[in-house]
Amino acid sequence: MSTALPLGVILPVDEIDVRLDPSPHPFELGNVEAIAANWRREIIERPAIFDGTVVLLSEFGYAGGRLFGRCHAVSYSAFMYWRKDRAGTAAHAFAHPMLVTRDNALVAIRMGAHTVNAGRVYFAAGSFEPEDFPNGVVDAHGNMVREVLEETGLDISEARRGERHYALATERGTVIFRRYFLDGTADEIASRIRDFVASEAEPEIEEPVVIRHANDLPDGLMPHMPAMIGWHFSGGAN
């Protein structure tokens, strides 16, 4: 599998044409026993994780502001095995809504101790799932709305959005992101999230994390985050 995305470069995206292929992903078909063995080890370490369904790419590229690709539904256990070595026969892309407060801060989240990314800080997000392809093409906005609501209790479905998406490819995967402008200060939004987390029996996140300037980099920050934070606070294009 090959991609045409340069690593570490934030690219403007005017069209996302990533489609769901109903056929199995060759990576999952070729690693059935290894996937099962790895999953047995994973659930010993993290009994709360669930073997649901996500998607992995078999084709991915960028040209002229258009992000295109082909996805296949795979088990979460297949994804967990793939991410150990990130075999070149597959790739991962995920959406990141950048929550921007009225006072221009960013609101991220710290993942809960029982999750795969325990203690890590990034914008509320989750892998694409088959339901994110309502007409066969990925609905990045729908994915972002669902994940933010599930993790923070915030409904961003009607929030003002940045004019376009952007993409940042790294060795670990490609982030598709967009700014969502919230009607509230950083402290107000963080308080709402804390109230939501306190109300949940098994919250997915530990806490909100407010980022107020380019050098305000919290412990546990995921490797792709500093570039996005710097882009925002340097006045990144809308």
Residue frames as qw, qx, qy, qz and C-alpha x, y, z in Angstrom:
[[0.000, 0.887, 0.462, 0.000, 0.00, 0.00, 0.00],
 [0.441, 0.090, 0.004, 0.893, 1.27, 3.48, -0.83],
 [0.039, -0.870, -0.419, 0.256, 0.21, 6.98, 0.13],
 [0.445, 0.548, 0.135, 0.695, 0.95, 10.39, -1.35],
 [0.346, -0.914, -0.122, -0.172, 0.90, 12.32, 1.92],
 [0.443, 0.507, -0.479, 0.564, 4.19, 13.87, 3.06],
 [0.620, -0.459, -0.558, 0.306, 4.90, 13.24, 6.73],
 [0.401, -0.450, -0.301, 0.739, 4.67, 16.14, 9.18],
 [0.027, 0.055, 0.279, 0.958, 3.04, 18.60, 6.77],
 [0.293, 0.489, 0.617, -0.543, -0.39, 20.11, 7.46],
 [0.096, 0.112, 0.683, 0.715, -2.35, 19.98, 4.21],
 [0.444, 0.195, 0.179, -0.856, -5.61, 21.80, 3.38],
 [0.144, 0.184, 0.958, 0.164, -8.46, 19.43, 2.52],
 [0.383, 0.138, -0.076, -0.910, -11.42, 20.64, 0.47],
 [0.828, 0.042, -0.275, -0.486, -12.86, 17.20, -0.28],
 [0.361, -0.339, 0.849, -0.182, -12.76, 13.91, 1.61],
 [0.798, 0.238, -0.309, -0.459, -13.47, 10.98, -0.70],
 [0.044, -0.323, 0.926, -0.191, -12.68, 8.00, 1.51],
 [0.747, -0.018, -0.299, -0.593, -14.95, 5.07, 0.68],
 [0.602, -0.281, 0.689, -0.289, -15.91, 1.83, 2.41],
 [0.481, 0.284, -0.753, -0.347, -15.15, -1.35, 0.46],
 [0.841, -0.270, 0.103, -0.457, -17.37, -4.27, 1.55],
 [0.867, 0.214, -0.436, 0.112, -14.62, -6.84, 0.94],
 [0.775, -0.581, -0.057, 0.241, -12.37, -8.04, 3.80],
 [0.036, 0.914, -0.400, -0.051, -9.07, -6.29, 4.39],
 [0.810, 0.347, -0.459, 0.117, -6.13, -8.43, 3.16],
 [0.071, 0.518, -0.657, 0.544, -4.23, -7.70, 6.38],
 [0.646, -0.238, 0.457, -0.563, -6.95, -9.27, 8.54],
 [0.941, 0.208, -0.109, -0.242, -7.37, -12.25, 6.21],
 [0.697, 0.464, -0.491, 0.242, -3.66, -12.98, 6.29],
 [0.155, 0.393, -0.654, 0.627, -3.15, -12.75, 10.06],
 [0.693, -0.443, -0.324, -0.468, -6.09, -14.57, 11.66],
 [0.823, -0.287, -0.423, 0.246, -4.11, -16.67, 14.15],
 [0.443, 0.112, -0.280, 0.844, -1.70, -13.88, 15.12],
 [0.270, -0.460, -0.082, -0.842, -4.61, -11.48, 15.67],
 [0.774, -0.461, -0.344, -0.265, -6.37, -13.96, 17.98],
 [0.761, -0.156, -0.388, 0.496, -3.19, -14.66, 19.97],
 [0.226, 0.253, -0.170, 0.925, -2.45, -10.95, 20.39],
 [0.452, -0.512, -0.198, -0.703, -6.02, -10.25, 21.50],
 [0.803, -0.405, -0.432, 0.070, -5.76, -12.86, 24.26],
 [0.560, -0.063, -0.301, 0.769, -2.75, -10.94, 25.59],
 [0.035, -0.392, -0.076, -0.916, -4.50, -7.58, 25.23],
 [0.588, -0.553, -0.298, -0.510, -7.54, -8.52, 27.29],
 [0.741, -0.321, -0.439, 0.394, -5.37, -9.82, 30.12],
 [0.362, 0.008, -0.164, 0.917, -3.79, -6.36, 30.37],
 [0.245, 0.040, 0.047, -0.968, -7.02, -4.41, 29.74],
 [0.147, 0.285, 0.944, -0.081, -10.11, -6.51, 30.55],
 [0.276, 0.620, 0.408, -0.611, -12.47, -3.61, 29.80],
 [0.159, 0.411, -0.486, -0.755, -11.64, -3.30, 26.10],
 [0.711, 0.364, 0.490, -0.350, -14.21, -4.54, 23.58],
 [0.351, -0.101, 0.736, 0.570, -13.61, -6.28, 20.26],
 [0.456, 0.676, 0.330, -0.477, -15.87, -4.09, 18.12],
 [0.668, 0.452, 0.431, 0.404, -15.50, -3.02, 14.50],
 [0.072, -0.783, 0.136, 0.603, -13.37, -0.20, 13.06],
 [0.763, 0.640, 0.087, 0.036, -11.88, 0.39, 9.62],
 [0.519, -0.490, 0.414, 0.565, -8.39, 0.23, 8.13],
 [0.448, 0.758, -0.186, -0.436, -7.29, 1.70, 4.82],
 [0.817, 0.044, 0.469, 0.332, -5.94, -0.32, 1.90],
 [0.455, 0.469, 0.297, 0.696, -5.51, 2.76, -0.29],
 [0.233, -0.857, -0.268, 0.372, -4.89, 6.38, 0.65],
 [0.526, 0.193, 0.230, 0.795, -3.71, 9.54, -1.11],
 [0.028, -0.808, -0.249, 0.533, -3.90, 13.30, -1.51],
 [0.401, 0.161, 0.452, 0.780, -3.96, 15.48, -4.61],
 [0.022, -0.378, -0.322, -0.868, -5.16, 19.01, -5.27],
 [0.350, -0.226, 0.325, -0.849, -6.93, 19.43, -1.93],
 [0.853, -0.083, -0.233, -0.459, -8.70, 16.05, -2.26],
 [0.274, -0.388, 0.845, -0.244, -8.12, 13.30, 0.28],
 [0.816, 0.133, -0.308, -0.471, -9.07, 9.91, -1.14],
 [0.080, -0.368, 0.908, -0.182, -8.89, 6.33, -0.03],
 [0.741, -0.121, -0.533, -0.390, -10.51, 2.93, 0.41],
 [0.333, -0.400, 0.671, -0.529, -11.40, 1.42, 3.79],
 [0.624, -0.110, -0.747, -0.203, -12.44, -2.04, 4.94],
 [0.673, -0.580, 0.131, -0.439, -14.22, -2.99, 8.15],
 [0.558, 0.243, -0.744, 0.277, -11.96, -4.96, 10.48],
 [0.684, -0.595, -0.415, 0.075, -12.27, -6.24, 14.03],
 [0.220, -0.928, 0.235, -0.187, -10.79, -4.05, 16.74],
 [0.816, -0.401, 0.374, 0.183, -8.55, -6.98, 17.60],
 [0.756, 0.409, 0.246, 0.448, -7.15, -6.84, 14.04],
 [0.139, 0.914, -0.045, 0.377, -6.53, -3.12, 14.43],
 [0.563, -0.772, 0.291, -0.047, -4.74, -3.66, 17.75],
 [0.860, -0.099, 0.360, 0.348, -2.47, -6.26, 16.16],
 [0.567, 0.669, 0.177, 0.447, -1.79, -4.03, 13.15],
 [0.064, -0.960, 0.086, -0.259, -0.82, -1.05, 15.28],
 [0.787, -0.517, 0.213, 0.261, 2.01, -2.99, 16.96],
 [0.583, -0.175, 0.457, 0.648, 4.14, -2.85, 13.80],
 [0.348, 0.731, 0.063, -0.583, 1.93, -0.75, 11.48],
 [0.593, 0.057, 0.695, 0.403, 2.45, -3.09, 8.56],
 [0.033, 0.348, -0.322, -0.880, 2.58, -1.31, 5.22],
 [0.031, -0.274, -0.867, -0.415, -0.32, -3.33, 3.81],
 [0.206, -0.774, -0.594, -0.073, -2.73, -1.11, 5.78],
 [0.199, 0.245, -0.181, 0.931, -3.02, 2.44, 7.10],
 [0.216, -0.633, -0.681, 0.299, -5.08, 4.30, 9.67],
 [0.038, 0.358, 0.087, 0.929, -6.78, 7.69, 9.45],
 [0.259, -0.589, -0.710, 0.288, -8.93, 9.29, 12.15],
 [0.018, 0.760, 0.257, 0.597, -10.80, 12.54, 12.69],
 [0.425, -0.282, -0.455, 0.730, -9.92, 15.20, 15.27],
 [0.052, -0.869, -0.343, -0.352, -12.32, 18.03, 16.14],
 [0.394, 0.092, -0.336, 0.850, -10.25, 20.91, 17.55],
 [0.257, -0.804, -0.535, 0.003, -12.50, 22.49, 20.17],
 [0.315, 0.270, -0.092, 0.905, -11.77, 26.24, 20.24],
 [0.214, -0.661, -0.610, 0.381, -13.22, 28.28, 23.09],
 [0.114, 0.950, 0.265, 0.124, -14.37, 31.90, 23.07],
 [0.281, -0.900, 0.285, 0.173, -11.02, 32.95, 24.58],
 [0.581, 0.671, -0.450, -0.103, -9.13, 31.05, 21.84],
 [0.366, -0.450, 0.805, -0.127, -7.95, 28.17, 24.03],
 [0.602, 0.138, -0.710, -0.337, -8.09, 24.55, 22.89],
 [0.678, -0.323, 0.469, -0.465, -9.87, 21.87, 24.91],
 [0.517, 0.267, -0.804, -0.123, -8.46, 18.35, 24.71],
 [0.848, -0.400, 0.022, -0.346, -9.06, 15.30, 26.92],
 [0.030, -0.494, 0.856, -0.148, -6.97, 12.86, 28.96],
 [0.719, -0.037, -0.593, -0.361, -8.04, 9.26, 28.42],
 [0.755, -0.505, 0.189, -0.374, -9.17, 7.08, 31.30],
 [0.278, -0.559, 0.780, -0.048, -6.92, 4.53, 32.99],
 [0.715, 0.089, 0.680, -0.137, -8.94, 1.55, 31.66],
 [0.670, 0.704, 0.049, -0.231, -8.57, 2.54, 27.99],
 [0.877, 0.255, 0.100, 0.395, -5.99, 1.54, 25.39],
 [0.388, 0.591, -0.090, 0.701, -4.56, 5.09, 25.37],
 [0.565, -0.712, -0.376, 0.181, -4.62, 5.50, 29.15],
 [0.458, -0.659, -0.033, 0.596, -3.32, 8.88, 30.29],
 [0.413, 0.125, 0.425, 0.796, -2.72, 10.18, 26.77],
 [0.129, 0.669, 0.267, -0.681, -3.90, 13.66, 25.80],
 [0.148, 0.097, 0.631, 0.756, -5.51, 14.50, 22.46],
 [0.434, 0.025, -0.040, -0.899, -8.72, 15.96, 21.10],
 [0.647, 0.103, 0.639, -0.403, -11.81, 13.82, 21.78],
 [0.511, 0.465, -0.525, -0.497, -11.84, 11.32, 18.94],
 [0.741, -0.093, 0.657, -0.105, -12.26, 7.73, 17.88],
 [0.221, -0.143, 0.798, 0.542, -11.46, 5.58, 14.87],
 [0.538, 0.154, -0.307, -0.770, -13.87, 5.58, 11.95],
 [0.451, 0.074, 0.862, -0.219, -16.47, 2.83, 12.11],
 [0.171, 0.283, 0.810, 0.484, -18.70, 1.40, 9.34],
 [0.026, 0.786, 0.596, -0.161, -21.59, 3.59, 10.56],
 [0.145, -0.696, 0.083, 0.698, -19.50, 6.64, 9.61],
 [0.066, -0.145, 0.689, 0.707, -20.03, 5.76, 5.92],
 [0.489, 0.381, 0.544, -0.566, -23.79, 6.39, 5.50],
 [0.698, 0.641, 0.032, -0.318, -23.63, 6.58, 1.69],
 [0.927, 0.214, 0.049, 0.305, -20.44, 4.62, 1.25],
 [0.412, 0.591, -0.193, 0.666, -18.31, 7.77, 1.76],
 [0.469, -0.271, -0.577, 0.611, -16.93, 8.78, 5.15],
 [0.196, -0.858, -0.249, -0.405, -18.84, 11.43, 7.11],
 [0.490, 0.167, -0.478, 0.710, -16.05, 13.01, 9.15],
 [0.262, -0.398, 0.153, -0.866, -18.39, 15.54, 10.77],
 [0.817, -0.328, -0.243, -0.408, -20.74, 12.80, 11.97],
 [0.802, -0.026, -0.478, 0.358, -17.84, 10.87, 13.47],
 [0.250, 0.275, -0.373, 0.850, -16.56, 13.95, 15.30],
 [0.495, -0.418, -0.005, -0.762, -19.99, 14.85, 16.68],
 [0.885, -0.264, -0.344, -0.171, -20.53, 11.32, 18.01],
 [0.726, 0.041, -0.459, 0.511, -17.12, 10.96, 19.61],
 [0.057, 0.344, -0.295, 0.889, -17.18, 14.37, 21.31],
 [0.642, -0.401, -0.088, -0.647, -20.67, 13.70, 22.67],
 [0.900, -0.181, -0.396, 0.012, -19.73, 10.25, 23.98],
 [0.676, 0.048, -0.401, 0.616, -16.52, 11.38, 25.65],
 [0.186, 0.075, -0.264, 0.944, -17.35, 14.91, 26.88],
 [0.068, 0.622, 0.704, -0.336, -21.14, 15.32, 26.80],
 [0.079, 0.544, -0.094, -0.830, -20.76, 18.33, 24.48],
 [0.603, 0.562, 0.562, 0.062, -22.98, 18.55, 21.40],
 [0.188, -0.499, 0.320, 0.783, -20.98, 20.21, 18.61],
 [0.454, 0.421, 0.737, 0.272, -23.42, 19.35, 15.83],
 [0.201, 0.899, 0.353, 0.161, -24.48, 22.99, 15.40],
 [0.445, -0.694, 0.108, 0.556, -21.20, 24.66, 16.39],
 [0.416, 0.866, -0.194, -0.196, -19.56, 27.00, 13.90],
 [0.903, -0.063, 0.283, 0.316, -16.91, 25.13, 11.97],
 [0.239, -0.553, 0.450, 0.660, -13.70, 26.11, 10.25],
 [0.546, 0.557, -0.213, -0.588, -14.04, 26.55, 6.53],
 [0.763, 0.363, -0.512, -0.154, -12.20, 23.34, 5.65],
 [0.928, -0.351, 0.084, 0.093, -10.56, 20.22, 7.00],
 [0.161, 0.786, -0.597, 0.006, -6.82, 19.70, 7.24],
 [0.989, -0.038, -0.137, 0.029, -4.72, 16.54, 7.22],
 [0.120, -0.783, 0.600, -0.113, -1.50, 15.73, 9.05],
 [0.945, 0.116, -0.305, -0.021, 0.24, 12.48, 8.18],
 [0.314, -0.710, 0.608, -0.163, 2.63, 10.90, 10.69],
 [0.263, 0.305, -0.913, -0.066, 4.35, 7.53, 10.92],
 [0.180, 0.107, 0.877, -0.433, 1.52, 6.39, 13.22],
 [0.233, 0.607, 0.759, 0.038, -1.40, 7.46, 11.03],
 [0.121, 0.312, 0.274, 0.902, -3.14, 10.43, 9.46],
 [0.003, 0.510, 0.581, -0.635, -5.17, 12.97, 11.42],
 [0.045, 0.528, 0.510, 0.678, -8.06, 14.66, 9.60],
 [0.239, -0.466, -0.544, 0.656, -8.95, 17.72, 11.65],
 [0.001, -0.637, -0.376, -0.673, -11.20, 20.75, 11.69],
 [0.069, 0.034, -0.481, 0.873, -11.82, 23.57, 14.16],
 [0.303, -0.650, -0.658, -0.231, -15.14, 23.79, 16.03],
 [0.081, 0.334, -0.255, 0.904, -15.77, 27.14, 17.73],
 [0.372, -0.489, -0.773, 0.155, -17.61, 26.86, 21.04],
 [0.187, -0.728, -0.106, -0.650, -19.71, 29.49, 22.78],
 [0.740, -0.668, -0.079, 0.001, -17.98, 29.52, 26.15],
 [0.008, -0.830, 0.545, -0.114, -14.65, 30.24, 27.78],
 [0.519, 0.301, -0.792, 0.109, -12.09, 27.52, 28.37],
 [0.097, -0.136, 0.770, -0.616, -12.97, 27.38, 32.07],
 [0.660, 0.120, 0.212, -0.711, -16.69, 27.15, 31.32],
 [0.784, 0.289, -0.454, -0.309, -16.27, 24.36, 28.77],
 [0.351, 0.286, -0.839, 0.302, -13.89, 22.43, 31.03],
 [0.338, -0.083, 0.621, -0.702, -16.37, 22.69, 33.91],
 [0.787, 0.182, -0.039, -0.588, -19.16, 21.27, 31.74],
 [0.692, 0.310, -0.649, -0.056, -16.96, 18.34, 30.77],
 [0.088, 0.242, -0.818, 0.514, -15.97, 17.65, 34.37],
 [0.579, 0.010, 0.388, -0.717, -19.66, 17.61, 35.36],
 [0.827, 0.258, -0.302, -0.397, -20.37, 15.12, 32.57],
 [0.494, 0.332, -0.780, 0.192, -17.47, 12.86, 33.58],
 [0.168, -0.180, 0.716, -0.653, -18.65, 12.91, 37.20],
 [0.701, 0.101, 0.198, -0.678, -22.13, 11.84, 36.09],
 [0.734, 0.323, -0.534, -0.267, -20.93, 8.80, 34.11],
 [0.908, -0.359, 0.188, -0.107, -20.72, 5.34, 35.71],
 [0.799, -0.128, 0.359, 0.465, -17.76, 4.38, 33.50],
 [0.246, 0.912, -0.083, -0.316, -16.42, 7.57, 31.87],
 [0.871, 0.386, 0.050, 0.301, -14.12, 7.07, 28.90],
 [0.389, 0.642, -0.234, 0.618, -11.97, 10.06, 29.79],
 [0.538, -0.304, -0.519, 0.590, -10.26, 11.12, 32.99],
 [0.130, -0.737, -0.244, 0.617, -10.51, 14.90, 32.59],
 [0.474, 0.854, 0.141, 0.162, -10.56, 17.83, 30.15],
 [0.631, -0.293, 0.103, 0.711, -7.21, 19.43, 29.35],
 [0.230, 0.954, 0.156, -0.111, -7.12, 23.14, 28.47],
 [0.671, 0.012, 0.219, 0.708, -4.29, 24.35, 26.20],
 [0.012, 0.908, 0.256, -0.331, -3.91, 28.14, 26.23],
 [0.193, 0.870, -0.343, -0.297, -0.84, 28.82, 24.07],
 [0.761, 0.492, -0.415, -0.076, 1.64, 27.12, 21.73],
 [0.301, 0.441, -0.759, 0.373, 4.07, 26.20, 24.53],
 [0.593, -0.254, 0.463, -0.608, 1.36, 24.94, 26.87],
 [0.659, 0.213, -0.679, -0.244, 2.07, 21.27, 26.17],
 [0.724, -0.458, 0.303, -0.417, 0.68, 18.95, 28.88],
 [0.249, -0.352, 0.902, -0.013, 2.21, 15.68, 30.01],
 [0.534, 0.220, 0.809, -0.107, 0.97, 12.69, 28.02],
 [0.454, 0.649, -0.078, -0.605, 0.43, 14.63, 24.80],
 [0.857, 0.278, 0.415, 0.125, 0.15, 12.38, 21.75],
 [0.534, -0.233, 0.368, 0.725, 3.01, 12.89, 19.24],
 [0.273, 0.497, 0.547, 0.615, 0.81, 14.42, 16.53],
 [0.171, -0.858, -0.470, 0.117, -0.63, 17.10, 18.81],
 [0.364, -0.582, 0.029, 0.727, 2.21, 19.70, 19.06],
 [0.223, 0.073, 0.538, 0.810, 2.11, 20.42, 15.32],
 [0.107, -0.653, -0.656, -0.362, -1.65, 21.00, 15.44],
 [0.368, -0.784, -0.336, 0.370, -1.41, 23.17, 18.56],
 [0.365, -0.377, 0.220, 0.822, 1.35, 25.26, 17.01],
 [0.129, 0.334, 0.638, 0.682, -0.66, 25.62, 13.81],
 [0.191, -0.785, -0.581, -0.098, -3.70, 26.93, 15.69],
 [0.380, -0.800, -0.169, 0.432, -1.86, 29.45, 17.84],
 [0.362, -0.232, 0.367, 0.825, 0.19, 30.71, 14.91],
 [0.395, 0.504, 0.065, -0.765, -3.10, 31.76, 13.27],
 [0.306, 0.031, 0.887, 0.343, -3.55, 28.73, 11.02],
 [0.274, -0.026, -0.448, -0.851, -5.82, 29.36, 8.04],
 [0.594, 0.057, 0.454, -0.662, -9.51, 28.84, 8.65]]
